[in-house]
Structures are given as C-alpha cells and as structure tokens.
C-alpha cells in the first residue's frame, strides 16, 4: 500500500471536476512544461485565460517563443497549479495546439494581456488550447490546526491520518455531461 492510498477517493463527478477547474482558475498562474528538441523538459509560468466545461485550458503566448517551437515539435505538455495557502494542487497531462480563433481571443482578452500584446488583434498573439488527458489533484478542506492534530494522532497511534489531512484523486476529464472527454 502506498503511503497516501488512504487519501484516494472515487473519481470525482462532473460537478466535482468543475469545482476543481474553478479552483485552478482562481490560482490563475500555472507552470506549463514542454519537451524541447533535445528531449529536455522546460517549464515556464503561464497565465490561465480561461477553462471550458470539459477542462480545456486557454493561454496566450507570443508566436516567436520557445514554447511555440516545443509545442509544434511535441504537443504533449503538463500544466501544474499550486496554491499552498489553500492546500490545493492540480497537475494535468495534456495535449496542446495553437488555434487561430480571433473571436475566442476577443472573449478571453483582459487588461493584463495588454502588458504583453498590442490588443487582441496583435499578430504576435497566439492562442494555445490545452486539452487535459489525465488530471491528478491534492486538496484539503480542513484547516491547518485540524491537519496537524490528525497527523499527530496518527503518529502517536501508528495509524494513517485519513482524509483529515486532505484527499488526492485522478480522473480523465468529463465533457461537462459526465462523459469522458476525447
């Protein structure tokens, strides 16, 4: 038995998946990892522009970046969100590709994007669509004091702390209707 098997739940329902994506949107900043031509992994911080009901994530990037070269070479990516103060972590293995959809760019555009681009019509602006294939998450609904108490009790009794310290899970994203997304 792995050390954290006691934290595993049934796969989350479509509604619970939607809650996890809302939490990721609140975090807003993610580390996006790609594989470069020499096989090395490369990560960079990215601002999440939005998430669709099926977990599809949207990012803006410039056309001339290493990210663009990496994604064109190998569309397999990982996107990781971390909010330690909220005990929330989400990691998505995904497929990424660039989309030429100026309407979508317009709908996602925000004032902070103006720091990097000359408006939604900027030809350097590329829209990156990231479709999750598998998602792993870790979260806790308990406060720090309860978590520490559960860990202390487990240490003293030789047991595991259980879900008082949090839960972990994995899922294949659903399409918003409860079916696995393709």
C-alpha angles and dihedrals in degrees: 000000000000117000092251102039088108089066095056117112133185111282109283120261120245088263092051090048089053089052090052091051090049088054090050089051089053090053086050096178120083139174109239115200125200135172117244128214092268091053095253119138115239126191131191135173114258133184113236108229096188149326126228123218092264093053096261106155126210127208135173119226137165118259095235100054131117086242089064093050092047095049092048089052097044121004093197108111141159125222118197128190122192129186105166093175089059095038090238126139128166129178123185126193102208151161117244132198138162119254127200099213114135091180090059090046089052092049092050097040116119136173093259090060088064088073088069106026138040094239133301091297093059106130090214090062114098125186113225116204113199117192113195117226098180131007129200121190141178123194143155129211093188125089122249093258092055091046092052092047091051092048092048092049091049092049092050095045098039092240134115119265095235125203093330085090094045144275137265130203147165131211146166104240118254124224093243092267095074096265122118111260117239 
